[in-house]
Amino acid sequence: MGRSVEQAVAAPRMNTTGDLDLRLEEAWPADDVEAFRGMGYAVQTGGGARISAAFGDPASGALATARR
């Protein structure tokens, strides 16, 4: 999607189980949080997830990793 592994891992996360309960990390912009609420979601904000990722470029053989 045009992002580096580091950018993808740093991006704020959301979680839902398919209903209108939505949990967002605190890093989500306030305008986005209000937009979700305006769509009818019951939004809660809080701490984040532990994430690690690795990407191998098959063309160059380069490996990139990131975690938070």
N, C-alpha and C positions, 0 to 999 in steps of 0.2 A: 504494500500500500504506500510505497514511497518513503518509508521511515527506516531509520537504522534500528538495529537491535536495541541500542541504548535508548533511543527515543520511544520505541514501542514499550519497553519495560517501564520507563518513567511516566508514561501517560496514565491519567487517573482511571480507576476501575469502577465498574458498576456490577451489581448483582441483583437478579430477580429470579423467582421460581416460576414465572409465567403469569403471575397475577398482577395486581396493581401496587403491590408492596415493592419498593425500589430502594436499594441501599447504594449510596454514592460515597466515594472517598471524599474527604474534605477539600481536596484540590480541584473539584469541579467548579467551574465559574458560576457565580450566583445567578446570572441570567439563565444559564442552562438548567439549574435547579428549579428556578421559578417556571421555566417552560415545561419541565416534566410535571410539576404540580398543576399547571394549567391544563395539561392533558388528562388529569385525573389520577396521577400516581400519588401514593402516599410515600413521600420521600423521607428517608432518614440518612443523615450523613455521619460519617465516623472514620475510624482508622482504616488503614490500607492492608493490602495483601502482601505476602512475601512472594516474590516472583523471581524466577531465573529463566534465562533463555540462551540458546546457542543457535547460530546460523552458519552453515557452511555453503560457500559459493562454489558450485560445481565447476564453473568455468575457470576460476582462478585458484581454487583450492584454499582461499582465505577463510579463516574461522573468526567469527565475532561472538563474544559472550557479554552478558550483562546480568545484573541482579540488583534487587533492592529489598 
